[in-house]
């Protein structure tokens, strides 16, 4: 899930750095959070397709940890804004 965090910060710097007025902070945080969730979910689908997943509990744990990482990435993006 560290990959999703890194991808979301790169997305933030490429597309939003300096381009987002202060009043659009919620839009920025939502975009970063949504991107991390999408990457994490697609990764879990990929794990299932190739058979690398270790069961439903592993998938749920990864998604919960990914959500925590998404929240952290959104907060970092807001702090760096």
N, C-alpha and C positions, 0 to 999 in steps of 0.2 A: 504494500500500500504506500510505501514511501515514494514509489514511482508516481502514483496519482497526485501526491502532494507536490512533487517537483514539476509535473506537467501543468498543474493548475497555476503554480507561481509563474512558470514560463509564459503561460497564456495571459496572465495578468500583466506581466511586464511588456509583452509584445503588443497587446491590444488596448490596454487601459491606462498604462503609465502616463500620467500627465494629461490624459485626454478626458478624464471624467471629472466633471464639476462636483463640488462637495455635496450638492443636493442629490446626487445620484449614487450615494454610497451604498444604499440598500441594493440597487441594481448590480453594482460591482460585486458585492458580497454574494448575492444570489447567483450570479453568473459563475463565480469561482466555485461555490459550493456545488452547483449543479454539474459543472464540468468534472469535478472530482468524483461525484457520485456516479456519473455516467461511465467514467473510465474504470472505476472499481467494479461496477456491475458487469461491464463488458469483459473485464478480466475474469470474473467468476463464471460467466458463460463460457469463455474460452477454456477455463480449467475443466468444466463439466464435459465439453465436447471432446477434448483430448484425453479425458480420463485421469487428469492429475488431481482432481478433488478427492478429499478424504472423508466425504460424507456431508450430510446436511448440517451437522453442528459446526464443521469447519467453514462451510459457506456462510452460515449465519454469523459466526465469529468474525470472519473477514469483512463482511458487510458492516457490522457494528463498528469495528476498528476503522474501516474506511470512512464511515460517517463522522467519527471523531476527528479523523485526519482532515476531512472536508471542512468541518467547522474550524479547525485550527488554521487551515489555509485561508479561509475567508477572513478570519480575524487578523492574520498576518497581512493579507492584502489591504485590509482597511487601515491597519497601523502604518503600512508603508506608503499609503496614498497621500 
